[in-house]
């Protein structure tokens, strides 16, 4: 694999590693916002305008706030969370936001209370349909997190989200290993020349096997 991480030690440590180690590809201090159905970048001087937004509908703004003076150029990170449907992408994003203090309550997909699955259809179906954006601040870094859908009918949204980020977090299920949409989002990331980190999720499930999943990554994503 081009890049693979060991099992995450915790959401907080993972955010820290992301902020410190992912190379920033943009030369301007830009952030991601969702406007009129597509993701675009705004200059830092315009201030932070989005907390959560959707690619496929009216943008939902949870509030506006100027970018803190302590967060300057080189300390803004835009990352995309991708993977097959149902591997825990939205739950991971929620855990990152909660650990970073961006939200005060840990939402759950089954309860329809996650930050990035706010559309009524998403709440009803308990899956991500739209690409959504959330942000958090961690140790002097501002991190924009793009949560993408993983089901085949909505994979175009995942591709659109990867076009505007500088790195991808590829989530893989520890039971199922690499799946069809995993291969597709990996291909998209290769197309956009994005650095990738692989997170093996759901290791607490029955029949989960980290080493089998690692072998699946090596075998199915080799050379891609």
Secondary structure by P-SEA (a helix, b strand, c coil): ccccccccccaaaaaaaaacccccccccbbbbbbcccccccccccccccccbbbcccccccccccccccccccccbbbbbbbccccccaaaaaaaaaaaacccccccccccccccccccaaaaaacccccbbbbbbbcccbbbbbbbbbcccccaaaaaaaaccccbbbbbbbccccccaaaaaaaaaaaaabbbbbbbbcccccccccaaaaaaaaaaacccc
